[in-house]
Amino acid sequence: MEGKTKEQFVHSVFESIAPKYDLMNDILSFRRHKAWRNFTMRKMNVKPGSTAIDLCCGTCDWTISLAEASGTGSIVGLDFSQNMLDVGADKIKRIGLDKQIRLVRGNAMELPFEDNTFDYATIGFALRNVPDLVKVIEEMRRVVKPGGMVVSLELSKPTWQPFKSIYYFYFQQVLPLLGKLIAKRYDQYKWLPESLIHFPDHKRLAEIFRSTGLTDVQAYPLTGGIAALHIGLKPHGAARSEGD
């Protein structure tokens, strides 16, 4: 990563792994990421006609789930990797959701949308990759309407031994080799476990959610804590204080 900012490095990683990203997600999560997302969607209980923005949307699986749950509401998928968006756009067109979903190349720390625009703001498996996660959560809070929901589904730190030791061995030793074999990218998948080392555990992340002004914050550790879902609501009346 020498000579590059974190943002530049992360961008180069995702531009390069885009074609194999979905396959590697299966391997990274022991094929659990779809079950985690289904659990998340049940907790979100998306109302018909709702609007949403899916930050760091990658190849758009969650973006598509949000569109299907909403039915008619406008959904935005935002990512800074054009290669990821191109893969996602193909999926969206194939299933006929290209009128409902709009894809935007942009920065999660500086969302190109007005305050109080969406009913939901989501980010999946990306919060640990951003240069400033607090800024991203603040931006998500800003663009949702009062009463709107901010949602993060992310890899986390398992707490239960001996599973913790087994998982870290897999994550730090086995995963980069699988990345080399399958995606022909060793350094990029070696970096992924390193990105988790300094990431807050699920309790600390819940505290960060609260510190940005979100209320009714809920944290759900998943699969022995290797992932976690966080949900927070923007308080009613918050619209007047945006930008203070």
C-alpha positions, -999 to +999 in steps of 0.1 A: +000+000+000+031+022+000+027+053-021-011+051-022-037+064+001-061+039+016-088+052-007-066+047-038-056+013-027-091+001-019-102+014-053-075-005-071-084-037-052-121-036-061-115-026-097-092-056-101-113-083-084-148-072-097-152-102-121-147-128-093-161-107-065-194-127-061-175-160-060-150-148-035-178-135-013-191-170-011-157-182+000-150-153+024-182-158+043-184-197+042-214-191+018-232-173+046-234-138+032-268-145+014-283-158+047-270-128+065-285-104+040-318-123+041-318-119+079-310-082+075-339-077+051-363-093+075-351-070+103-354-039+080-390-049+069-388-026+038-422-011+031-436-011-004-427+020-023-398+029+000-367+046-014-331+035-005-295+041-012-271+012-011-235+026-004-205+007-018-230-014-036-204-035-054-221-059-078-255-049-066-269-080-049-282-060-019-293-031-042-315-057-061-329-071-029-339-036-018-356-029-052-375-062-050-387-055-015-398-020-023-415-029-055-419+006-069-396+029-049-366+044-064-333+027-054-298+041-058-267+020-058-235+040-052-199+028-056-165+043-065-155+013-086-168+015-122-158-021-128-181-032-099-209-010-112-206-025-147-210-061-133-240-049-112-256-031-142-255-063-162-273-081-134-299-054-130-306-052-167-309-090-169-337-091-144-355-060-157-349-036-127-330-010-147-359+014-146-362+012-108-325+012-099-301+040-107-263+034-103-241+062-094-203+064-093-195+083-061-178+086-028-195+072+003-180+100+025-195+127+003-229+116-010-242+136-039-278+138-025-298+163-005-306+158+032-336+137+041-339+120+007-342+082+014-362+059+037-332+036+040-294+038+037-274+006+036-238-005+034-227-041+030-192-055+037-176-021+030-176+000+062-142-015+072-127-004+038-136+033+039-110+059+051-134+074+077-162+051+089-177+078+112-180+102+082-198+075+062-223+068+090-229+106+094-235+109+056-260+079+057-278+096+086-279+129+067-295+115+036-322+094+052-355+111+062-364+116+099-375+081+110-353+066+083-331+036+089-293+034+086-280-002+082-246-018+081-239-055+075-202-062+079-176-087+088-168-086+125-146-101+151-156-135+165-156-137+203-161-174+209-130-196+214-119-220+198-138-207+168-120-174+170-086-190+165-098-212+136-115-182+119-084-160+121-062-188+108-086-192+078-089-155+073-052-147+075-036-178+060-061-197+038-081-169+023-052-151+005-042-184-011-078-190-023-077-154-037-045-163-056-060-196-069-095-183-079-092-146-085-055-146-094-050-119-067-029-127-037-021-092-024-056-080-026-070-109-006-041-107+019-052-071+025-088-080+033-081-097+066-057-069+075-086-045+070-105-062+098-077-059+124-083-022+132-121-024+127-143-019+158-161-050+172-199-051+171-203-034+206-179-005+197-196+000+163-230+002+180-215+030+202-202+048+171-238+046+156-251+062+187-224+089+187-236+101+152-270+108+166-288+076+155-313+062+180-328+027+188-295+012+177-295-026+175-265-049+169-268-085+159-236-107+159-240-134+132-225-169+128-203-168+159-196-131+155-178-133+121-203-108+109-226-083+125-257-063+116-262-028+129-294-008+126-300+028+137-329+053+132-326+090+124-347+107+151-378+126+141-371+163+142-335+157+131-342+174+098-341+208+113-306+202+128-289+189+097-257+209+089-255+224+125 
